[in-house]
Amino acid sequence: MPSRSTDTAVAILDELRVARRDSPALPCLDPESYARDHAAFERLSDQRGLIADHLAGHLARLDDGPVSVLSVGCGDGSLDSQLAQGLLRAVPGRPVRYVGIEPWSGSAALFAAEMSALEAHELSIDVHVTSFAEAALDETFDVVVFVHSMYYVADVAATLRSALQLVRPGGQLWVLNAPRAALNELVDVLAPPLEDHPQWFSADVRKAFDDAGIILEESVTLDALVALLATSDEVLDFAVQARLTPELRGPVRDYLRAVAVSDADGESRIPHPVDVFRAVRH
Ligand SMILES: C[S@@+](CC[C@H](N)C(=O)[O-])C[C@H]1O[C@@H](n2cnc3c(N)ncnc32)[C@H](O)[C@@H]1O
């Protein structure tokens, strides 16, 4: 039987859906506040640590020789610098090439600065300030990774096929994406529509792997949690991917209280799962 808090969450979501019906779309977040509030949001979540630990295990098993990684939608590089540090530890003394693709120039500059700060002489860094579709790359990589960036492409299956072309034979393609869990039910109701396609969740990504004829070696969920209950309005807006009105923030916070779970220390947290899809280029 559904719990009272599940009933409450469903009721709030229904009310929000009705309130938003026939209303103009809420404003989207401009790139600068998106990048800033994303960083603040991630500091409230244990997801990045879980991702870095999970991917470090795969990076440690790469073949001998130089190692290269392409991070698509690398953002400010705070996750990639964790991955690069793990990689440098896992393959000591081997040259590591780490390339980012990022259309927002402010974030691309932060990526370059964050990676340079690692000061590892065996690490070479490059960043392309463009979208994935527009990027002109003339090299292949041991790993091509999309962390929370597949949402923004127009055609997921076509993007997966293009991305696999950038993986060297024997290398790997990783896509990390959010499932339609409690938090994203809110995104679905409140976020303005993307320009030319729906918001892609994990089920769409899994189907796109099938449609592209790419066999998955791994598909797992990392059960992260985020401390959103007392967060600022700006981070709340990032969480729902829309600039909320003051009237909407009350019900949104009530919804979050209704879907909260207890972490190991008994603190209230919001489920913040991420799915990891991994394929090998044969
Ligand atoms: C949620 S952030 C994730 C950033 C980083 N991967 C991380 O996990 O911290 C999504 C990033 O994808 C970038 N992005 C948006 N559209 C893109 C596209 N068409 N191609 C590549 N990156 C894109 C955004 O600018 C943003 O930095």
The ligand as a MOL file (V3000), in Angstrom:
LIG
                    3D

  0  0  0     0  0            999 V3000
M  V30 BEGIN CTAB
M  V30 COUNTS 27 29 0 0 0
M  V30 BEGIN ATOM
M  V30 1 C 24.8260 18.8850 -15.7980 0
M  V30 2 S 26.2600 19.5440 -16.5520 0 CHG=1
M  V30 3 C 27.4270 18.2230 -16.2690 0
M  V30 4 C 28.8490 18.7170 -16.2030 0
M  V30 5 C 29.8800 17.6530 -15.8210 0
M  V30 6 N 29.9100 16.5520 -16.7630 0
M  V30 7 C 29.6210 17.1660 -14.4220 0
M  V30 8 O 29.1510 16.0500 -14.2630 0
M  V30 9 O 29.8630 17.9250 -13.4930 0 CHG=-1
M  V30 10 C 25.9460 19.3750 -18.3050 0
M  V30 11 C 26.9900 20.0310 -19.1670 0
M  V30 12 O 26.7360 19.7020 -20.5330 0
M  V30 13 C 27.0120 20.8550 -21.3090 0
M  V30 14 N 26.2940 20.7370 -22.5970 0
M  V30 15 C 25.0610 21.2060 -22.9100 0
M  V30 16 N 24.7580 20.9250 -24.1900 0
M  V30 17 C 25.8000 20.2380 -24.6980 0
M  V30 18 C 26.0960 19.6760 -25.9810 0
M  V30 19 N 25.2120 19.7590 -26.9900 0
M  V30 20 N 27.2860 19.0540 -26.1560 0
M  V30 21 C 28.1650 18.9630 -25.1430 0
M  V30 22 N 27.9430 19.4790 -23.8930 0
M  V30 23 C 26.7790 20.1070 -23.6740 0
M  V30 24 C 26.5480 22.0070 -20.4440 0
M  V30 25 O 27.1040 23.2510 -20.8350 0
M  V30 26 C 26.9830 21.5500 -19.0630 0
M  V30 27 O 28.2680 22.0040 -18.7220 0
M  V30 END ATOM
M  V30 BEGIN BOND
M  V30 1 1 1 2
M  V30 2 1 2 3
M  V30 3 1 2 10
M  V30 4 1 3 4
M  V30 5 1 4 5
M  V30 6 1 5 6
M  V30 7 1 5 7
M  V30 8 2 7 8
M  V30 9 1 7 9
M  V30 10 1 10 11
M  V30 11 1 11 12
M  V30 12 1 11 26
M  V30 13 1 12 13
M  V30 14 1 13 14
M  V30 15 1 13 24
M  V30 16 1 14 15
M  V30 17 1 14 23
M  V30 18 2 15 16
M  V30 19 1 16 17
M  V30 20 1 17 18
M  V30 21 2 17 23
M  V30 22 1 18 19
M  V30 23 2 18 20
M  V30 24 1 20 21
M  V30 25 2 21 22
M  V30 26 1 22 23
M  V30 27 1 24 25
M  V30 28 1 24 26
M  V30 29 1 26 27
M  V30 END BOND
M  V30 END CTAB
M  END
